[in-house]
Amino acid sequence: MKKILLLIVISFTAAYSQENSTKNILVLENEIRNSAINQNELKFNLQTDVKKKNAGLAILYSLLLPGMGELYAESYSNGKYFTIAEAALWGMYLGINSYGNWQKDRYISFAASNGGVNTDGKNDKYFATISEYLDIDQYNNTKALERRFDEMYNSTAYNWKWTDEDRKRYRNMWVSSEQAFNN
């Protein structure tokens, strides 16, 4: 491209020069060379002004939150979508987890008020078990018939007693909480 431009300039100067055409051509060639050098210096200066991004830092950002590495590298077209999708997934996770905890607190307080359950020191297995039996005697009798004496509960520490309707309501609350945690 530069040679073509140089050829055009030389031909115009040769055609329109009046005296000392050789001198004019040499002067023009020097000016063109100087302008090409200035353009190269300008390109170099523009390239050095752009700050290079640290690849390791971009990878670290992407590991912390997908899309952040691309945002760091100023690739906003893709990075923003990855970041928005990741934020939405984390928001859904936290929301569903909060809902599951709320449901768990709800069924535990229902068991304490309607089933006579002492909730201190009880694990999740206990709360699952009381949803299947009307009272502790029914549970212990079933375990005795199955000859699983080690799974029987102490009647004073693990006592509960449901009406059939309350047990069904409790079971629905417990299932709702478990489904939220599974989601």
mmCIF file of the C-alpha atoms, coordinates in Angstrom:
data_MODEL
# 
_entry.id   MODEL 
# 
loop_
_atom_site.group_PDB 
_atom_site.id 
_atom_site.type_symbol 
_atom_site.label_atom_id 
_atom_site.label_alt_id 
_atom_site.label_comp_id 
_atom_site.label_asym_id 
_atom_site.label_entity_id 
_atom_site.label_seq_id 
_atom_site.pdbx_PDB_ins_code 
_atom_site.Cartn_x 
_atom_site.Cartn_y 
_atom_site.Cartn_z 
_atom_site.occupancy 
_atom_site.B_iso_or_equiv 
_atom_site.pdbx_formal_charge 
_atom_site.auth_seq_id 
_atom_site.auth_comp_id 
_atom_site.auth_asym_id 
_atom_site.auth_atom_id 
_atom_site.pdbx_PDB_model_num 
ATOM 1   C CA . MET A 1 1   ? 0.000   0.000   0.000   1.00 0.00 ? 1   MET A CA 1 
ATOM 2   C CA . LYS A 1 2   ? 2.857   2.360   0.861   1.00 0.00 ? 2   LYS A CA 1 
ATOM 3   C CA . LYS A 1 3   ? 4.626   1.556   -2.405  1.00 0.00 ? 3   LYS A CA 1 
ATOM 4   C CA . ILE A 1 4   ? 1.511   2.327   -4.398  1.00 0.00 ? 4   ILE A CA 1 
ATOM 5   C CA . LEU A 1 5   ? 1.070   5.590   -2.555  1.00 0.00 ? 5   LEU A CA 1 
ATOM 6   C CA . LEU A 1 6   ? 4.731   6.396   -3.137  1.00 0.00 ? 6   LEU A CA 1 
ATOM 7   C CA . LEU A 1 7   ? 4.399   5.589   -6.848  1.00 0.00 ? 7   LEU A CA 1 
ATOM 8   C CA . ILE A 1 8   ? 1.350   7.863   -7.174  1.00 0.00 ? 8   ILE A CA 1 
ATOM 9   C CA . VAL A 1 9   ? 3.088   10.724  -5.417  1.00 0.00 ? 9   VAL A CA 1 
ATOM 10  C CA . ILE A 1 10  ? 6.205   10.287  -7.517  1.00 0.00 ? 10  ILE A CA 1 
ATOM 11  C CA . SER A 1 11  ? 4.262   10.220  -10.768 1.00 0.00 ? 11  SER A CA 1 
ATOM 12  C CA . PHE A 1 12  ? 2.319   13.389  -9.816  1.00 0.00 ? 12  PHE A CA 1 
ATOM 13  C CA . THR A 1 13  ? 5.468   15.185  -8.859  1.00 0.00 ? 13  THR A CA 1 
ATOM 14  C CA . ALA A 1 14  ? 7.207   14.114  -12.025 1.00 0.00 ? 14  ALA A CA 1 
ATOM 15  C CA . ALA A 1 15  ? 4.290   15.252  -14.131 1.00 0.00 ? 15  ALA A CA 1 
ATOM 16  C CA . TYR A 1 16  ? 3.867   18.624  -12.459 1.00 0.00 ? 16  TYR A CA 1 
ATOM 17  C CA . SER A 1 17  ? 7.409   19.479  -11.497 1.00 0.00 ? 17  SER A CA 1 
ATOM 18  C CA . GLN A 1 18  ? 8.991   22.439  -13.237 1.00 0.00 ? 18  GLN A CA 1 
ATOM 19  C CA . GLU A 1 19  ? 12.603  22.307  -12.225 1.00 0.00 ? 19  GLU A CA 1 
ATOM 20  C CA . ASN A 1 20  ? 14.936  20.040  -10.451 1.00 0.00 ? 20  ASN A CA 1 
ATOM 21  C CA . SER A 1 21  ? 12.473  17.141  -10.513 1.00 0.00 ? 21  SER A CA 1 
ATOM 22  C CA . THR A 1 22  ? 15.062  14.753  -9.115  1.00 0.00 ? 22  THR A CA 1 
ATOM 23  C CA . LYS A 1 23  ? 15.505  16.926  -6.046  1.00 0.00 ? 23  LYS A CA 1 
ATOM 24  C CA . ASN A 1 24  ? 11.721  17.186  -5.521  1.00 0.00 ? 24  ASN A CA 1 
ATOM 25  C CA . ILE A 1 25  ? 11.325  13.430  -5.801  1.00 0.00 ? 25  ILE A CA 1 
ATOM 26  C CA . LEU A 1 26  ? 14.036  12.836  -3.193  1.00 0.00 ? 26  LEU A CA 1 
ATOM 27  C CA . VAL A 1 27  ? 12.455  15.375  -0.843  1.00 0.00 ? 27  VAL A CA 1 
ATOM 28  C CA . LEU A 1 28  ? 9.049   13.727  -1.235  1.00 0.00 ? 28  LEU A CA 1 
ATOM 29  C CA . GLU A 1 29  ? 10.509  10.286  -0.660  1.00 0.00 ? 29  GLU A CA 1 
ATOM 30  C CA . ASN A 1 30  ? 12.107  11.514  2.571   1.00 0.00 ? 30  ASN A CA 1 
ATOM 31  C CA . GLU A 1 31  ? 8.837   13.095  3.703   1.00 0.00 ? 31  GLU A CA 1 
ATOM 32  C CA . ILE A 1 32  ? 6.948   9.871   2.999   1.00 0.00 ? 32  ILE A CA 1 
ATOM 33  C CA . ARG A 1 33  ? 9.551   7.832   4.892   1.00 0.00 ? 33  ARG A CA 1 
ATOM 34  C CA . ASN A 1 34  ? 9.366   10.242  7.828   1.00 0.00 ? 34  ASN A CA 1 
ATOM 35  C CA . SER A 1 35  ? 5.583   10.079  7.867   1.00 0.00 ? 35  SER A CA 1 
ATOM 36  C CA . ALA A 1 36  ? 5.746   6.254   7.740   1.00 0.00 ? 36  ALA A CA 1 
ATOM 37  C CA . ILE A 1 37  ? 8.175   6.302   10.682  1.00 0.00 ? 37  ILE A CA 1 
ATOM 38  C CA . ASN A 1 38  ? 5.845   8.659   12.547  1.00 0.00 ? 38  ASN A CA 1 
ATOM 39  C CA . GLN A 1 39  ? 2.907   6.356   11.833  1.00 0.00 ? 39  GLN A CA 1 
ATOM 40  C CA . ASN A 1 40  ? 4.882   3.375   13.144  1.00 0.00 ? 40  ASN A CA 1 
ATOM 41  C CA . GLU A 1 41  ? 5.805   5.334   16.262  1.00 0.00 ? 41  GLU A CA 1 
ATOM 42  C CA . LEU A 1 42  ? 2.163   6.311   16.691  1.00 0.00 ? 42  LEU A CA 1 
ATOM 43  C CA . LYS A 1 43  ? 1.045   2.690   16.360  1.00 0.00 ? 43  LYS A CA 1 
ATOM 44  C CA . PHE A 1 44  ? 3.706   1.617   18.863  1.00 0.00 ? 44  PHE A CA 1 
ATOM 45  C CA . ASN A 1 45  ? 2.642   4.334   21.297  1.00 0.00 ? 45  ASN A CA 1 
ATOM 46  C CA . LEU A 1 46  ? -1.005  3.319   20.962  1.00 0.00 ? 46  LEU A CA 1 
ATOM 47  C CA . GLN A 1 47  ? -0.121  -0.305  21.598  1.00 0.00 ? 47  GLN A CA 1 
ATOM 48  C CA . THR A 1 48  ? 1.958   0.486   24.671  1.00 0.00 ? 48  THR A CA 1 
ATOM 49  C CA . ASP A 1 49  ? -0.776  2.714   26.103  1.00 0.00 ? 49  ASP A CA 1 
ATOM 50  C CA . VAL A 1 50  ? -3.189  -0.245  26.242  1.00 0.00 ? 50  VAL A CA 1 
ATOM 51  C CA . LYS A 1 51  ? -2.597  -1.998  29.553  1.00 0.00 ? 51  LYS A CA 1 
ATOM 52  C CA . LYS A 1 52  ? -2.256  -5.749  29.302  1.00 0.00 ? 52  LYS A CA 1 
ATOM 53  C CA . LYS A 1 53  ? -4.529  -7.728  31.596  1.00 0.00 ? 53  LYS A CA 1 
ATOM 54  C CA . ASN A 1 54  ? -3.095  -10.378 33.875  1.00 0.00 ? 54  ASN A CA 1 
ATOM 55  C CA . ALA A 1 55  ? -4.247  -13.813 32.648  1.00 0.00 ? 55  ALA A CA 1 
ATOM 56  C CA . GLY A 1 56  ? -3.797  -15.402 36.076  1.00 0.00 ? 56  GLY A CA 1 
ATOM 57  C CA . LEU A 1 57  ? -5.998  -12.777 37.677  1.00 0.00 ? 57  LEU A CA 1 
ATOM 58  C CA . ALA A 1 58  ? -8.641  -13.284 34.975  1.00 0.00 ? 58  ALA A CA 1 
ATOM 59  C CA . ILE A 1 59  ? -8.623  -17.037 35.680  1.00 0.00 ? 59  ILE A CA 1 
ATOM 60  C CA . LEU A 1 60  ? -8.943  -16.396 39.410  1.00 0.00 ? 60  LEU A CA 1 
ATOM 61  C CA . TYR A 1 61  ? -11.897 -14.070 38.820  1.00 0.00 ? 61  TYR A CA 1 
ATOM 62  C CA . SER A 1 62  ? -13.542 -16.688 36.597  1.00 0.00 ? 62  SER A CA 1 
ATOM 63  C CA . LEU A 1 63  ? -13.095 -19.340 39.273  1.00 0.00 ? 63  LEU A CA 1 
ATOM 64  C CA . LEU A 1 64  ? -14.701 -17.094 41.865  1.00 0.00 ? 64  LEU A CA 1 
ATOM 65  C CA . LEU A 1 65  ? -17.608 -16.083 39.654  1.00 0.00 ? 65  LEU A CA 1 
ATOM 66  C CA . PRO A 1 66  ? -17.909 -17.285 36.040  1.00 0.00 ? 66  PRO A CA 1 
ATOM 67  C CA . GLY A 1 67  ? -17.900 -14.351 33.656  1.00 0.00 ? 67  GLY A CA 1 
ATOM 68  C CA . MET A 1 68  ? -15.901 -12.042 35.920  1.00 0.00 ? 68  MET A CA 1 
ATOM 69  C CA . GLY A 1 69  ? -12.657 -12.972 34.144  1.00 0.00 ? 69  GLY A CA 1 
ATOM 70  C CA . GLU A 1 70  ? -14.134 -11.838 30.848  1.00 0.00 ? 70  GLU A CA 1 
ATOM 71  C CA . LEU A 1 71  ? -15.413 -8.645  32.435  1.00 0.00 ? 71  LEU A CA 1 
ATOM 72  C CA . TYR A 1 72  ? -11.915 -8.053  33.818  1.00 0.00 ? 72  TYR A CA 1 
ATOM 73  C CA . ALA A 1 73  ? -10.519 -8.519  30.300  1.00 0.00 ? 73  ALA A CA 1 
ATOM 74  C CA . GLU A 1 74  ? -13.106 -5.984  29.089  1.00 0.00 ? 74  GLU A CA 1 
ATOM 75  C CA . SER A 1 75  ? -15.068 -8.523  27.053  1.00 0.00 ? 75  SER A CA 1 
ATOM 76  C CA . TYR A 1 76  ? -18.423 -7.206  28.163  1.00 0.00 ? 76  TYR A CA 1 
ATOM 77  C CA . SER A 1 77  ? -20.396 -8.896  25.399  1.00 0.00 ? 77  SER A CA 1 
ATOM 78  C CA . ASN A 1 78  ? -19.962 -12.416 26.835  1.00 0.00 ? 78  ASN A CA 1 
ATOM 79  C CA . GLY A 1 79  ? -18.918 -11.781 30.426  1.00 0.00 ? 79  GLY A CA 1 
ATOM 80  C CA . LYS A 1 80  ? -22.084 -10.016 31.476  1.00 0.00 ? 80  LYS A CA 1 
ATOM 81  C CA . TYR A 1 81  ? -24.269 -12.966 30.476  1.00 0.00 ? 81  TYR A CA 1 
ATOM 82  C CA . PHE A 1 82  ? -22.128 -15.475 32.373  1.00 0.00 ? 82  PHE A CA 1 
ATOM 83  C CA . THR A 1 83  ? -22.118 -13.255 35.449  1.00 0.00 ? 83  THR A CA 1 
ATOM 84  C CA . ILE A 1 84  ? -25.877 -12.668 35.321  1.00 0.00 ? 84  ILE A CA 1 
ATOM 85  C CA . ALA A 1 85  ? -26.555 -16.410 34.903  1.00 0.00 ? 85  ALA A CA 1 
ATOM 86  C CA . GLU A 1 86  ? -24.275 -17.276 37.814  1.00 0.00 ? 86  GLU A CA 1 
ATOM 87  C CA . ALA A 1 87  ? -25.861 -14.630 40.034  1.00 0.00 ? 87  ALA A CA 1 
ATOM 88  C CA . ALA A 1 88  ? -29.321 -15.962 39.150  1.00 0.00 ? 88  ALA A CA 1 
ATOM 89  C CA . LEU A 1 89  ? -28.287 -19.525 40.023  1.00 0.00 ? 89  LEU A CA 1 
ATOM 90  C CA . TRP A 1 90  ? -26.825 -18.430 43.367  1.00 0.00 ? 90  TRP A CA 1 
ATOM 91  C CA . GLY A 1 91  ? -29.954 -16.383 44.078  1.00 0.00 ? 91  GLY A CA 1 
ATOM 92  C CA . MET A 1 92  ? -32.169 -19.374 43.357  1.00 0.00 ? 92  MET A CA 1 
ATOM 93  C CA . TYR A 1 93  ? -30.005 -21.614 45.537  1.00 0.00 ? 93  TYR A CA 1 
ATOM 94  C CA . LEU A 1 94  ? -30.110 -19.207 48.470  1.00 0.00 ? 94  LEU A CA 1 
ATOM 95  C CA . GLY A 1 95  ? -33.840 -18.611 48.039  1.00 0.00 ? 95  GLY A CA 1 
ATOM 96  C CA . ILE A 1 96  ? -34.726 -22.308 47.933  1.00 0.00 ? 96  ILE A CA 1 
ATOM 97  C CA . ASN A 1 97  ? -32.399 -23.052 50.856  1.00 0.00 ? 97  ASN A CA 1 
ATOM 98  C CA . SER A 1 98  ? -34.009 -20.259 52.894  1.00 0.00 ? 98  SER A CA 1 
ATOM 99  C CA . TYR A 1 99  ? -37.449 -21.597 52.033  1.00 0.00 ? 99  TYR A CA 1 
ATOM 100 C CA . GLY A 1 100 ? -36.404 -25.105 53.141  1.00 0.00 ? 100 GLY A CA 1 
ATOM 101 C CA . ASN A 1 101 ? -35.095 -23.760 56.462  1.00 0.00 ? 101 ASN A CA 1 
ATOM 102 C CA . TRP A 1 102 ? -38.289 -21.790 56.958  1.00 0.00 ? 102 TRP A CA 1 
ATOM 103 C CA . GLN A 1 103 ? -40.348 -24.942 56.321  1.00 0.00 ? 103 GLN A CA 1 
ATOM 104 C CA . LYS A 1 104 ? -38.135 -26.915 58.716  1.00 0.00 ? 104 LYS A CA 1 
ATOM 105 C CA . ASP A 1 105 ? -38.655 -24.342 61.488  1.00 0.00 ? 105 ASP A CA 1 
ATOM 106 C CA . ARG A 1 106 ? -42.364 -24.459 60.742  1.00 0.00 ? 106 ARG A CA 1 
ATOM 107 C CA . TYR A 1 107 ? -42.716 -28.251 61.051  1.00 0.00 ? 107 TYR A CA 1 
ATOM 108 C CA . ILE A 1 108 ? -40.550 -28.347 64.189  1.00 0.00 ? 108 ILE A CA 1 
ATOM 109 C CA . SER A 1 109 ? -42.688 -25.720 65.923  1.00 0.00 ? 109 SER A CA 1 
ATOM 110 C CA . PHE A 1 110 ? -45.845 -27.537 64.738  1.00 0.00 ? 110 PHE A CA 1 
ATOM 111 C CA . ALA A 1 111 ? -44.528 -30.783 66.264  1.00 0.00 ? 111 ALA A CA 1 
ATOM 112 C CA . ALA A 1 112 ? -43.787 -29.032 69.545  1.00 0.00 ? 112 ALA A CA 1 
ATOM 113 C CA . SER A 1 113 ? -47.208 -27.406 69.786  1.00 0.00 ? 113 SER A CA 1 
ATOM 114 C CA . ASN A 1 114 ? -49.477 -30.120 68.317  1.00 0.00 ? 114 ASN A CA 1 
ATOM 115 C CA . GLY A 1 115 ? -47.609 -33.379 68.950  1.00 0.00 ? 115 GLY A CA 1 
ATOM 116 C CA . GLY A 1 116 ? -46.135 -32.709 72.375  1.00 0.00 ? 116 GLY A CA 1 
ATOM 117 C CA . VAL A 1 117 ? -42.593 -33.141 71.034  1.00 0.00 ? 117 VAL A CA 1 
ATOM 118 C CA . ASN A 1 118 ? -39.599 -31.919 73.029  1.00 0.00 ? 118 ASN A CA 1 
ATOM 119 C CA . THR A 1 119 ? -37.405 -30.650 70.180  1.00 0.00 ? 119 THR A CA 1 
ATOM 120 C CA . ASP A 1 120 ? -34.161 -30.310 72.153  1.00 0.00 ? 120 ASP A CA 1 
ATOM 121 C CA . GLY A 1 121 ? -31.383 -32.559 70.855  1.00 0.00 ? 121 GLY A CA 1 
ATOM 122 C CA . LYS A 1 122 ? -33.483 -34.256 68.172  1.00 0.00 ? 122 LYS A CA 1 
ATOM 123 C CA . ASN A 1 123 ? -32.025 -35.043 64.766  1.00 0.00 ? 123 ASN A CA 1 
ATOM 124 C CA . ASP A 1 124 ? -33.579 -35.049 61.291  1.00 0.00 ? 124 ASP A CA 1 
ATOM 125 C CA . LYS A 1 125 ? -34.181 -38.812 61.397  1.00 0.00 ? 125 LYS A CA 1 
ATOM 126 C CA . TYR A 1 126 ? -36.387 -38.379 64.473  1.00 0.00 ? 126 TYR A CA 1 
ATOM 127 C CA . PHE A 1 127 ? -38.475 -35.693 62.777  1.00 0.00 ? 127 PHE A CA 1 
ATOM 128 C CA . ALA A 1 128 ? -38.886 -37.962 59.744  1.00 0.00 ? 128 ALA A CA 1 
ATOM 129 C CA . THR A 1 129 ? -39.917 -40.876 61.965  1.00 0.00 ? 129 THR A CA 1 
ATOM 130 C CA . ILE A 1 130 ? -42.615 -38.989 63.868  1.00 0.00 ? 130 ILE A CA 1 
ATOM 131 C CA . SER A 1 131 ? -44.300 -38.125 60.584  1.00 0.00 ? 131 SER A CA 1 
ATOM 132 C CA . GLU A 1 132 ? -45.041 -41.815 59.954  1.00 0.00 ? 132 GLU A CA 1 
ATOM 133 C CA . TYR A 1 133 ? -46.466 -42.921 63.323  1.00 0.00 ? 133 TYR A CA 1 
ATOM 134 C CA . LEU A 1 134 ? -49.290 -41.586 65.471  1.00 0.00 ? 134 LEU A CA 1 
ATOM 135 C CA . ASP A 1 135 ? -47.371 -41.959 68.738  1.00 0.00 ? 135 ASP A CA 1 
ATOM 136 C CA . ILE A 1 136 ? -44.247 -43.419 70.271  1.00 0.00 ? 136 ILE A CA 1 
ATOM 137 C CA . ASP A 1 137 ? -46.027 -46.594 71.350  1.00 0.00 ? 137 ASP A CA 1 
ATOM 138 C CA . GLN A 1 138 ? -47.021 -47.403 67.746  1.00 0.00 ? 138 GLN A CA 1 
ATOM 139 C CA . TYR A 1 139 ? -43.423 -46.809 66.626  1.00 0.00 ? 139 TYR A CA 1 
ATOM 140 C CA . ASN A 1 140 ? -41.868 -48.915 69.417  1.00 0.00 ? 140 ASN A CA 1 
ATOM 141 C CA . ASN A 1 141 ? -44.354 -51.759 68.855  1.00 0.00 ? 141 ASN A CA 1 
ATOM 142 C CA . THR A 1 142 ? -43.494 -51.811 65.135  1.00 0.00 ? 142 THR A CA 1 
ATOM 143 C CA . LYS A 1 143 ? -39.755 -51.912 65.879  1.00 0.00 ? 143 LYS A CA 1 
ATOM 144 C CA . ALA A 1 144 ? -40.287 -54.682 68.445  1.00 0.00 ? 144 ALA A CA 1 
ATOM 145 C CA . LEU A 1 145 ? -42.218 -56.761 65.895  1.00 0.00 ? 145 LEU A CA 1 
ATOM 146 C CA . GLU A 1 146 ? -39.394 -56.256 63.398  1.00 0.00 ? 146 GLU A CA 1 
ATOM 147 C CA . ARG A 1 147 ? -36.904 -57.286 66.144  1.00 0.00 ? 147 ARG A CA 1 
ATOM 148 C CA . ARG A 1 148 ? -35.039 -53.988 65.830  1.00 0.00 ? 148 ARG A CA 1 
ATOM 149 C CA . PHE A 1 149 ? -34.802 -53.324 69.526  1.00 0.00 ? 149 PHE A CA 1 
ATOM 150 C CA . ASP A 1 150 ? -31.813 -50.994 69.111  1.00 0.00 ? 150 ASP A CA 1 
ATOM 151 C CA . GLU A 1 151 ? -33.983 -48.591 67.063  1.00 0.00 ? 151 GLU A CA 1 
ATOM 152 C CA . MET A 1 152 ? -36.653 -48.209 69.756  1.00 0.00 ? 152 MET A CA 1 
ATOM 153 C CA . TYR A 1 153 ? -37.002 -44.771 71.417  1.00 0.00 ? 153 TYR A CA 1 
ATOM 154 C CA . ASN A 1 154 ? -37.068 -43.998 75.130  1.00 0.00 ? 154 ASN A CA 1 
ATOM 155 C CA . SER A 1 155 ? -40.677 -43.109 75.959  1.00 0.00 ? 155 SER A CA 1 
ATOM 156 C CA . THR A 1 156 ? -39.854 -40.175 78.244  1.00 0.00 ? 156 THR A CA 1 
ATOM 157 C CA . ALA A 1 157 ? -37.233 -38.391 76.094  1.00 0.00 ? 157 ALA A CA 1 
ATOM 158 C CA . TYR A 1 158 ? -38.764 -39.054 72.672  1.00 0.00 ? 158 TYR A CA 1 
ATOM 159 C CA . ASN A 1 159 ? -42.478 -38.905 73.389  1.00 0.00 ? 159 ASN A CA 1 
ATOM 160 C CA . TRP A 1 160 ? -45.061 -37.673 70.838  1.00 0.00 ? 160 TRP A CA 1 
ATOM 161 C CA . LYS A 1 161 ? -48.744 -38.184 70.185  1.00 0.00 ? 161 LYS A CA 1 
ATOM 162 C CA . TRP A 1 162 ? -50.652 -37.048 67.086  1.00 0.00 ? 162 TRP A CA 1 
ATOM 163 C CA . THR A 1 163 ? -54.225 -36.980 66.021  1.00 0.00 ? 163 THR A CA 1 
ATOM 164 C CA . ASP A 1 164 ? -54.509 -38.504 62.557  1.00 0.00 ? 164 ASP A CA 1 
ATOM 165 C CA . GLU A 1 165 ? -55.236 -35.093 61.012  1.00 0.00 ? 165 GLU A CA 1 
ATOM 166 C CA . ASP A 1 166 ? -52.280 -33.395 62.738  1.00 0.00 ? 166 ASP A CA 1 
ATOM 167 C CA . ARG A 1 167 ? -49.914 -36.176 61.681  1.00 0.00 ? 167 ARG A CA 1 
ATOM 168 C CA . LYS A 1 168 ? -50.948 -35.719 58.041  1.00 0.00 ? 168 LYS A CA 1 
ATOM 169 C CA . ARG A 1 169 ? -50.487 -31.939 58.251  1.00 0.00 ? 169 ARG A CA 1 
ATOM 170 C CA . TYR A 1 170 ? -47.094 -32.434 59.888  1.00 0.00 ? 170 TYR A CA 1 
ATOM 171 C CA . ARG A 1 171 ? -46.104 -34.950 57.202  1.00 0.00 ? 171 ARG A CA 1 
ATOM 172 C CA . ASN A 1 172 ? -47.019 -32.473 54.437  1.00 0.00 ? 172 ASN A CA 1 
ATOM 173 C CA . MET A 1 173 ? -44.877 -29.771 56.089  1.00 0.00 ? 173 MET A CA 1 
ATOM 174 C CA . TRP A 1 174 ? -41.960 -32.161 56.479  1.00 0.00 ? 174 TRP A CA 1 
ATOM 175 C CA . VAL A 1 175 ? -42.203 -33.352 52.853  1.00 0.00 ? 175 VAL A CA 1 
ATOM 176 C CA . SER A 1 176 ? -42.374 -29.742 51.626  1.00 0.00 ? 176 SER A CA 1 
ATOM 177 C CA . SER A 1 177 ? -39.187 -28.897 53.520  1.00 0.00 ? 177 SER A CA 1 
ATOM 178 C CA . GLU A 1 178 ? -37.367 -31.979 52.215  1.00 0.00 ? 178 GLU A CA 1 
ATOM 179 C CA . GLN A 1 179 ? -38.412 -31.222 48.633  1.00 0.00 ? 179 GLN A CA 1 
ATOM 180 C CA . ALA A 1 180 ? -37.049 -27.680 48.963  1.00 0.00 ? 180 ALA A CA 1 
ATOM 181 C CA . PHE A 1 181 ? -33.683 -29.002 50.168  1.00 0.00 ? 181 PHE A CA 1 
ATOM 182 C CA . ASN A 1 182 ? -33.625 -31.591 47.385  1.00 0.00 ? 182 ASN A CA 1 
ATOM 183 C CA . ASN A 1 183 ? -34.284 -28.899 44.799  1.00 0.00 ? 183 ASN A CA 1 
# 
